[in-house]
């Protein structure tokens, strides 16, 4: 549609990726490190946290590239 503006939720998705990744690394991983016998859960929390952070950054860069060069 020509002339219509785009209203999306991509910014919310980016901030949710970044916030949830930081929360998992800061709180969850520290919590599992303190409890004995939760090594698998700690590794999963660390992996999920870094995955969310990386996805947030990739989506942010992709959004910037799209708005800058393709929109």
N, C-alpha and C positions, 0 to 999 in steps of 0.2 A: 504494500500500500504506500503510495507516494504521499508524503506530507504528514504521515502519522508518526508520533513519537513512540519510542520504545520505553515501556515501563517494565522493569524486570526485578528479579530478586537475587541477582548474582552477587551484589554487594553483601547481602545478608549471608549468603552461602560462604563467601570468602571469609567473613568475620567469624562465622560458626566453625569453619575448618580450623582457623588459627586459634580461636579461643579454646576449642575442645582439645586440640593438640597440646597447647600449653598446659591446660588443666591436667591432662593425662600424664605428661612428663613431670609436672611440678608436684601434684598431689598423689595420684594413683601409684606411680612408680615408687615414690618415697614411702607410701603406706605399705606396699608389698615388700619393700626392702626390709622394713622393720619386723615383719612377721616371718618366722621361720617356716620353711616348707612351701613357700609360694613363689618359687623361682620361675615357673612357667607363666604364672599370672603377671609377674613383673616384666618378663620378656615380652609378653603380649601387649602390656600397657605401653612399654617403651616403643615397640614397633608401631602400634596404632597411633601413638602420639606423634612420632616422626612422620608417619604416613599422612596424617591430617595436616601437619605443618607444611610438608612438601606439596601436597595437593592444593592447599590454600595459596601458596606462593605461585604455583604453576597456573592456577586459574586466574590469579591476579595479573600475572604477566600476560597471559593469553587474552584477558579482557582488555588490558591496556593496548596490546598490539592490534586487536580487532578494532577498538575505538580510534586508534591513531592512524592506522593505515588502510583499513578496509571499510569503515563506516562511511 
